[in-house]
Amino acid sequence: MVFETSWRLLGNRADVEECVQEALLDAFRMHSRQVVDNWGGLLRLLVTRRSIDCLRRRRHAKEISPEAYARHGDEPEQRAVERELAARLRAAVSRLPDQQASVFALQCFGEMSRSEVAGVLGITENAVGVALHKARTQLNTMLVEENDDSVAKPRDAESPATAKDSN
Amino acid sequence: MKNPTNDLQSSADHPAHPDVVERALDAVRSQPAPEGLGVDVLLKAADWSPADLIAGTARSRVLSVVFVVAPVGIAAALLLYFNWFSNSPTSRFPDYDGAGIAGLQPSGITSGITSSGLPAPTPSPAALMGVYRTHFQSIAAADAPVMVATGHQESLPVGAYLSYRRPGSKLHVWNWNQSTQSQVIDGVEFLPYDLVALTPDGKRLLWANGELLDLTTKATTQIDLGGAFHLAGSYHEHTQVAKVPRITRLEFTPDGKHLLISLNAIQLRESDHPLRDQDIFTEPRLQIVEFPSGKLVAHLPVGLAVSMSHNNRDFYVTKREPGSVIAVHALQDGKQTRVIQPAIRGFAYAVTDSPDGKYLAAADSESGLLVWNIESGNLHVRVPSLPQTARRLSFSPSGKYIASSNSVEITIIEVATGEILATLRQSAVEQVYWSSDDAQLTAVSGLHYYEGGPEQIYVHLNSVSTWDWRNDKRVKHLDTSHPQ
């Protein structure tokens, strides 16, 4: 399930291998410092964090996964839509705040229960529910707005055209 | 072939999948993971008990499985990690060895940054050092009182659940060193989303709307900070005026003589849309204001992270680009005095210097935590193994330790060696304070937002904890979570 969680977040074999390895090593090092009650939950949490960080490191280049294309010989249009939607969801998750991203990934990709997520994150179950609700709302907005050409995007605050420096 | 984007747009309201997020999740789940990596076997370690791992039996099983089953590349990588990571964290990254900080050569150091030229750091006051937002404002330091605003009428014990449904009209102060019951200050209106800052001497509380409360005399005065909100709408008595937060962060310099104000500046620009005259843009900006006069000293664009220097003369700003530099600005006029190029690979989310001015630390989203010796300009230590990028960094008063906090935990690192000494499980940490003897650390957590609805619910999941970090033990705790 740990590998599956990372695969669902990243969709790229090489990245998944790297993140799972890193997570296993994180777990090993954490074990040397503290008692771990729930190894399965801890591993899923660690791989989720690594995977989200990996998503954020990705630039705007689109990745094409050969495995994904090779498997789907029929209904190419529908599959193309699904792949694009999956890629957009992953990109949108990487833009969520840390807590929301972790909660969403653990529950929706990692298929952990609310109590399990609360346990590994050290927060209340209510906080998990709140974070998940916020995450879904934001993701919904991001996914819908990406298809809306009429939404004006704010300019970067640092661009020379807008920055004013009293110096 | 149809344009997938159009197909997505047109099917967004498909009755079988009304929720685009749910559709996206279905799309992700429909892509099964590839087979045969061999990693799955390693994952069975999740079922092994800690006793097995301690005894080494599980470890030997892991290694044997790796060599027998997994691709050679994975086994080689694991071997390298186990053999190599016990050494100095900088040894794997030769491009960091000896990497200096451009512009930070000994002869070019701005006065006040050298360890010998610093004024003596202000001793940690037996007072309050910062505030977090919400209508439960909490100010904490390990040696100092905790203050929370709430609508409760009676004195409250530490650890009490606090109702969040009504705006506060009473200020509660807990002096943990003297009593577990709060002291109540009447008549202090604390509204939801009020933003306050405490003066470093702990004697006055400043609201973003400019109201200044003397905690000893209870007298209030007013400073003009330009207003806490932008107002949008007509002032006609029948028209509701909308308020947009203008000030988003309020922070005193360590000597209390200046305020660093982060704000959303509103700009109106001509719109390209045929049905709109103008579009509204918000632009984050930074102001330096003299206190208590309210005189504007400087006004500049804000960066990704802003941090006060302990020398009371400078502040650090990191930019919003990956591989960014750290700009040093002078407090007296906001002018940039130096640019530090410390080879940050990703985004620098947090930056700070040690109280004695010896070290500069930055959290790099790509490479963990980096600490430089400011005088020599050399990289002192790198800690690559933090699970998540730090959002806040805080040196202990002695400069021996640094606390790195992110959304899920606080990591304590020994500055001399880069060794991780402790990990404290406290999430959503917004502020961290050290006790004067480095022994304890107080962390303030805040998860808060407005949920709205007919009951006007403000959700606050805030807590304050003081840790005996060496023993991974919470010694004090104040929790304002919503009761289960």
Boltz contact constraints between the chains, C-beta under 6 A:
constraints:
  - contact:
      token1: [A, 2]
      token2: [B, 43]
      max_distance: 6.0
  - contact:
      token1: [A, 3]
      token2: [B, 39]
      max_distance: 6.0
  - contact:
      token1: [A, 4]
      token2: [B, 33]
      max_distance: 6.0
  - contact:
      token1: [A, 7]
      token2: [B, 33]
      max_distance: 6.0
  - contact:
      token1: [A, 8]
      token2: [B, 28]
      max_distance: 6.0
  - contact:
      token1: [A, 13]
      token2: [B, 34]
      max_distance: 6.0
  - contact:
      token1: [A, 20]
      token2: [B, 39]
      max_distance: 6.0
  - contact:
      token1: [A, 25]
      token2: [B, 81]
      max_distance: 6.0
  - contact:
      token1: [A, 26]
      token2: [B, 387]
      max_distance: 6.0
  - contact:
      token1: [A, 31]
      token2: [B, 53]
      max_distance: 6.0
  - contact:
      token1: [A, 39]
      token2: [B, 46]
      max_distance: 6.0
  - contact:
      token1: [A, 40]
      token2: [B, 46]
      max_distance: 6.0
  - contact:
      token1: [A, 43]
      token2: [B, 46]
      max_distance: 6.0
  - contact:
      token1: [A, 49]
      token2: [B, 387]
      max_distance: 6.0
  - contact:
      token1: [A, 49]
      token2: [B, 388]
      max_distance: 6.0
  - contact:
      token1: [A, 67]
      token2: [B, 34]
      max_distance: 6.0
  - contact:
      token1: [A, 68]
      token2: [B, 31]
      max_distance: 6.0
  - contact:
      token1: [A, 77]
      token2: [B, 1]
      max_distance: 6.0
  - contact:
      token1: [A, 77]
      token2: [B, 2]
      max_distance: 6.0
  - contact:
      token1: [A, 80]
      token2: [B, 4]
      max_distance: 6.0
  - contact:
      token1: [A, 81]
      token2: [B, 4]
      max_distance: 6.0
  - contact:
      token1: [A, 81]
      token2: [B, 7]
      max_distance: 6.0
  - contact:
      token1: [A, 81]
      token2: [B, 8]
      max_distance: 6.0
  - contact:
      token1: [A, 82]
      token2: [B, 27]
      max_distance: 6.0
  - contact:
      token1: [A, 84]
      token2: [B, 4]
      max_distance: 6.0
  - contact:
      token1: [A, 85]
      token2: [B, 24]
      max_distance: 6.0
  - contact:
      token1: [A, 85]
      token2: [B, 27]
      max_distance: 6.0
  - contact:
      token1: [A, 86]
      token2: [B, 27]
      max_distance: 6.0
  - contact:
      token1: [A, 86]
      token2: [B, 28]
      max_distance: 6.0
  - contact:
      token1: [A, 89]
      token2: [B, 24]
      max_distance: 6.0
  - contact:
      token1: [A, 98]
      token2: [B, 407]
      max_distance: 6.0
  - contact:
      token1: [A, 99]
      token2: [B, 407]
      max_distance: 6.0
  - contact:
      token1: [A, 99]
      token2: [B, 428]
      max_distance: 6.0
  - contact:
      token1: [A, 108]
      token2: [B, 25]
      max_distance: 6.0
  - contact:
      token1: [A, 121]
      token2: [B, 408]
      max_distance: 6.0
  - contact:
      token1: [A, 121]
      token2: [B, 427]
      max_distance: 6.0
  - contact:
      token1: [A, 122]
      token2: [B, 425]
      max_distance: 6.0
  - contact:
      token1: [A, 122]
      token2: [B, 427]
      max_distance: 6.0
  - contact:
      token1: [A, 123]
      token2: [B, 427]
      max_distance: 6.0
  - contact:
      token1: [A, 124]
      token2: [B, 481]
      max_distance: 6.0
  - contact:
      token1: [A, 126]
      token2: [B, 482]
      max_distance: 6.0
  - contact:
      token1: [A, 127]
      token2: [B, 461]
      max_distance: 6.0
  - contact:
      token1: [A, 130]
      token2: [B, 459]
      max_distance: 6.0
  - contact:
      token1: [A, 136]
      token2: [B, 21]
      max_distance: 6.0
  - contact:
      token1: [A, 139]
      token2: [B, 21]
      max_distance: 6.0
  - contact:
      token1: [A, 140]
      token2: [B, 20]
      max_distance: 6.0
  - contact:
      token1: [A, 140]
      token2: [B, 21]
      max_distance: 6.0
  - contact:
      token1: [A, 143]
      token2: [B, 20]
      max_distance: 6.0
  - contact:
      token1: [A, 144]
      token2: [B, 20]
      max_distance: 6.0
  - contact:
      token1: [A, 147]
      token2: [B, 9]
      max_distance: 6.0
  - contact:
      token1: [A, 152]
      token2: [B, 279]
      max_distance: 6.0
  - contact:
      token1: [A, 154]
      token2: [B, 281]
      max_distance: 6.0
  - contact:
      token1: [A, 157]
      token2: [B, 283]
      max_distance: 6.0
  - contact:
      token1: [A, 157]
      token2: [B, 284]
      max_distance: 6.0
  - contact:
      token1: [A, 157]
      token2: [B, 301]
      max_distance: 6.0
  - contact:
      token1: [A, 158]
      token2: [B, 301]
      max_distance: 6.0
  - contact:
      token1: [A, 158]
      token2: [B, 320]
      max_distance: 6.0
  - contact:
      token1: [A, 163]
      token2: [B, 301]
      max_distance: 6.0
  - contact:
      token1: [A, 165]
      token2: [B, 300]
      max_distance: 6.0
  - contact:
      token1: [A, 166]
      token2: [B, 298]
      max_distance: 6.0
  - contact:
      token1: [A, 166]
      token2: [B, 299]
      max_distance: 6.0
  - contact:
      token1: [A, 167]
      token2: [B, 335]
      max_distance: 6.0
